[in-house]
Amino acid sequence: MSAPPTIREETPEDMQAVRRVVAAAFGGQKVADLLDGLRESVAWLGLSYVAVEQDEVVGHVSYSRGWLDAPSRLVEVLVLSPLSVRPDRQRTGIGSQLVRETLRTLEGRDEPLVFLEGGPDFYSRLGFVAGERLAFAAPSVRIPAPAFQVVPLPSFDQTWMSGALVYPDVFWRYDAVGRRPGR
């Protein structure tokens, strides 16, 4: 049995390897292009992490800025996207390890929530719940309710934090919100 990968912050030297992993994991350039767009946008916070085995990037996750349109004010939140694992290393626990370890690093941040669009079977094992369960609304009707998920961080205040997630414009420019018919 091999040692688990090392999870660390992405460095500038990792960017091309990350792009290859993302493109391979999603079967094309669209999500890799979205990641490039995020890097150049107001949403980018530099919260980008890699899983490394034998000096090779085999996984990646990033968190960017979003907003919760709460009744009393806008609240900065985090959006997990994308999570990618090289196809030959998928289903080995790397994605779970990436999410678990990086969520722990986010616990000291001011943002109270991490949102995502993804498979509930996978993400529920990592602490995510359906957004509507905590009174959150998805940013698009094209996001199936079970796929719109959230995990509270320590600064979450359930007494007043509710509302709709607002994605930064980069997600809309790359048409990376929800499902379009025929996909």
Secondary structure, 3 states (H helix, E strand, C coil): CCCCCEEEECCHHHHHHHHHHHHHHHCCCHHHHHHHHHHCCCCEEEEEEEEEECCEEEEEEEEEEEEEECCCCEEEEEEEEEEEECHHHCCCCHHHHHHHHHHHHHCCCCCCEEEEECCHHHHHHHCCEEHHHHCEECCCCCCCHHHEEEEECCCCCCCCCCEEEECCHHHHHCCCCCCCCCC
